[in-house]
Amino acid sequence: MRRGRRRGEVSFGVIGSGVLFIVIGVATAYWYYRIRDTVVVPQYVGMSYAQALEKARKVPFTVKRENLKVEAGQPGLVSNQEPLAGDRLKPKGTLILSVPGGADLVPVPKVIGLTRSEAQAAIERASLQFQDQGQKPDGKQKTGTVVEQDPAPKTQILRGDSVSIQTSSGWKMRKVPFLYSMSFEKAAIVAGNNGFSIEKAGQESRAVISGTPFLAEVGSKKVPAVISQIPPSGALVDPGTNLIRVVMSTPQLDRAPSLIGMAVKDARDRLEKLNLGLHVQEGEDQEKNLIFAQDPGPGGLVTGVVSVMVRDKIQIPALEGRNLVEAYAAASKAGVKLSVLEVTAEGDPGYIVSQQPAAGTRLEVGQSVTMQVKVPKIAAPKAAGK
């Protein structure tokens, strides 16, 4: 009998323990289920209704307002809340805020963008006091238009409270600075000091005197300068305009010396003294070879390099029948010297009747050659009366 009783007590104890564990598990699961999607309710009591409403909507809670008599607390401030601070509530759950003086609260109308008279009428229709705080510069609204208000639109305030406004004093125009003739770096500094930024809109070659390009001096160097700007200097622009587009002059240019007829070595030495380079475009780059063509030509503007054509032999040009000007030009281009011998011969004065060496003769470069050409003498005029 005693053994049977003990077995029964043991069985009953085991069953009781199991039931207890089940109850604890269910309670834990129920508690977890109830709080897993909830948040702790903050403290709203003592805040203005507008502040409490903004804070509650960020959770978000669904706010229900309960208006109380003024005697229930300070008008406009939350005096009670349900659930209480520290309780848990699901997002979008209903939060009840009790506010004394609810019947005396009115929403602030939106008056930004209205004229002063329109704003005053709207504020007074809402049973609020109008207060003008003067004007402030504004680049977006016209003169006399409301640009600021306090309190913000839809804020709940007591009937009879004040709403202040500020109106625009109009466009605050700015003057575009003078950038002409400055280097890009200096122009950027001047523009920045005046609230503008600049960007290059291109380059143009603009000569001032005898083809000399317009440049700005930076120390001992000459660099491209501003030759035009948009908007122009002195123009009045609205605050929304802050970019100036500038056109720069081309880099410093030099005039190419005459290299025709010179040996490559001599031409290269001459160009180096002018800080220019030499590029042999056609022919062999041999020191003794003569230059018979160049680009740019003599006197042309060059940015850094002169291209030349060279040859290792001289070909005597045909000069018979040409006048002296044409003969000198052809001889110079061929790299030979020309000497003129006047003779008595038939033919037009000033035109060449013969030459030596003959046209087409090919000679080695470096060989000294002097052409002799015969030109008919110009007969002296007869004395009058003879």
Secondary structure in CASP SS format (residue, H / E / C, confidence):
PFRMAT SS
TARGET T0000
AUTHOR 0000-0000-0000
METHOD secondary structure of the structure
MODEL  1
M C 1.00
R H 1.00
R H 1.00
G H 1.00
R H 1.00
R H 1.00
R H 1.00
G H 1.00
E H 1.00
V H 1.00
S H 1.00
F H 1.00
G H 1.00
V H 1.00
I H 1.00
G H 1.00
S H 1.00
G H 1.00
V H 1.00
L H 1.00
F H 1.00
I H 1.00
V H 1.00
I H 1.00
G H 1.00
V H 1.00
A H 1.00
T H 1.00
A H 1.00
Y H 1.00
W H 1.00
Y H 1.00
Y H 1.00
R H 1.00
I H 1.00
R C 1.00
D C 1.00
T C 1.00
V E 1.00
V E 1.00
V C 1.00
P C 1.00
Q C 1.00
Y C 1.00
V C 1.00
G C 1.00
M C 1.00
S E 1.00
Y H 1.00
A H 1.00
Q H 1.00
A H 1.00
L H 1.00
E H 1.00
K H 1.00
A H 1.00
R H 1.00
K C 1.00
V C 1.00
P C 1.00
F C 1.00
T E 1.00
V E 1.00
K E 1.00
R E 1.00
E E 1.00
N E 1.00
L E 1.00
K C 1.00
V H 1.00
E H 1.00
A H 1.00
G C 1.00
Q C 1.00
P C 1.00
G C 1.00
L E 1.00
V C 1.00
S C 1.00
N E 1.00
Q E 1.00
E E 1.00
P C 1.00
L C 1.00
A C 1.00
G C 1.00
D C 1.00
R E 1.00
L E 1.00
K C 1.00
P C 1.00
K C 1.00
G C 1.00
T E 1.00
L E 1.00
I E 1.00
L E 1.00
S E 1.00
V E 1.00
P E 1.00
G C 1.00
G H 1.00
A H 1.00
D H 1.00
L E 1.00
V E 1.00
P E 1.00
V C 1.00
P C 1.00
K C 1.00
V C 1.00
I C 1.00
G C 1.00
L C 1.00
T E 1.00
R H 1.00
S H 1.00
E H 1.00
A H 1.00
Q H 1.00
A H 1.00
A H 1.00
I H 1.00
E H 1.00
R H 1.00
A C 1.00
S C 1.00
L C 1.00
Q E 1.00
F E 1.00
Q E 1.00
D E 1.00
Q E 1.00
G E 1.00
Q E 1.00
K E 1.00
P C 1.00
D C 1.00
G C 1.00
K C 1.00
Q C 1.00
K C 1.00
T C 1.00
G C 1.00
T E 1.00
V E 1.00
V E 1.00
E E 1.00
Q E 1.00
D E 1.00
P C 1.00
A C 1.00
P C 1.00
K C 1.00
T C 1.00
Q E 1.00
I E 1.00
L E 1.00
R C 1.00
G C 1.00
D C 1.00
S E 1.00
V E 1.00
S E 1.00
I E 1.00
Q E 1.00
T E 1.00
S E 1.00
S C 1.00
G C 1.00
W C 1.00
K C 1.00
M C 1.00
R E 1.00
K E 1.00
V C 1.00
P C 1.00
F C 1.00
L C 1.00
Y C 1.00
S C 1.00
M C 1.00
S C 1.00
F H 1.00
E H 1.00
K H 1.00
A H 1.00
A H 1.00
I H 1.00
V H 1.00
A H 1.00
G H 1.00
N H 1.00
N C 1.00
G C 1.00
F C 1.00
S E 1.00
I E 1.00
E E 1.00
K E 1.00
A E 1.00
G E 1.00
Q E 1.00
E E 1.00
S C 1.00
R C 1.00
A E 1.00
V E 1.00
I E 1.00
S C 1.00
G C 1.00
T E 1.00
P E 1.00
F C 1.00
L E 1.00
A E 1.00
E E 1.00
V E 1.00
G C 1.00
S C 1.00
K E 1.00
K E 1.00
V E 1.00
P E 1.00
A C 1.00
V E 1.00
I E 1.00
S E 1.00
Q E 1.00
I E 1.00
P C 1.00
P C 1.00
S C 1.00
G C 1.00
A C 1.00
L E 1.00
V E 1.00
D C 1.00
P C 1.00
G C 1.00
T C 1.00
N C 1.00
L E 1.00
I E 1.00
R E 1.00
V E 1.00
V E 1.00
M E 1.00
S E 1.00
T C 1.00
P C 1.00
Q C 1.00
L C 1.00
D E 1.00
R E 1.00
A C 1.00
P C 1.00
S C 1.00
L C 1.00
I C 1.00
G C 1.00
M C 1.00
A E 1.00
V H 1.00
K H 1.00
D H 1.00
A H 1.00
R H 1.00
D H 1.00
R H 1.00
L H 1.00
E H 1.00
K H 1.00
L C 1.00
N C 1.00
L C 1.00
G E 1.00
L E 1.00
H E 1.00
V E 1.00
Q E 1.00
E E 1.00
G C 1.00
E C 1.00
D C 1.00
Q C 1.00
E C 1.00
K C 1.00
N C 1.00
L E 1.00
I E 1.00
F E 1.00
A E 1.00
Q E 1.00
D E 1.00
P C 1.00
G C 1.00
P C 1.00
G C 1.00
G C 1.00
L E 1.00
V E 1.00
T C 1.00
G C 1.00
V E 1.00
V E 1.00
S E 1.00
V E 1.00
M E 1.00
V E 1.00
R E 1.00
D C 1.00
K E 1.00
I E 1.00
Q E 1.00
I C 1.00
P C 1.00
A C 1.00
L C 1.00
E C 1.00
G C 1.00
R C 1.00
N E 1.00
L H 1.00
V H 1.00
E H 1.00
A H 1.00
Y H 1.00
A H 1.00
A H 1.00
A H 1.00
S H 1.00
K H 1.00
A H 1.00
G C 1.00
V C 1.00
K E 1.00
L E 1.00
S E 1.00
V E 1.00
L E 1.00
E E 1.00
V E 1.00
T C 1.00
A C 1.00
E C 1.00
G C 1.00
D C 1.00
P C 1.00
G C 1.00
Y E 1.00
I C 1.00
V C 1.00
S E 1.00
Q E 1.00
Q E 1.00
P C 1.00
A C 1.00
A C 1.00
G C 1.00
T C 1.00
R E 1.00
L E 1.00
E E 1.00
V C 1.00
G C 1.00
Q C 1.00
S C 1.00
V C 1.00
T E 1.00
M E 1.00
Q E 1.00
V E 1.00
K E 1.00
V E 1.00
P E 1.00
K C 1.00
I C 1.00
A C 1.00
A C 1.00
P C 1.00
K C 1.00
A C 1.00
A C 1.00
G C 1.00
K C 1.00
END
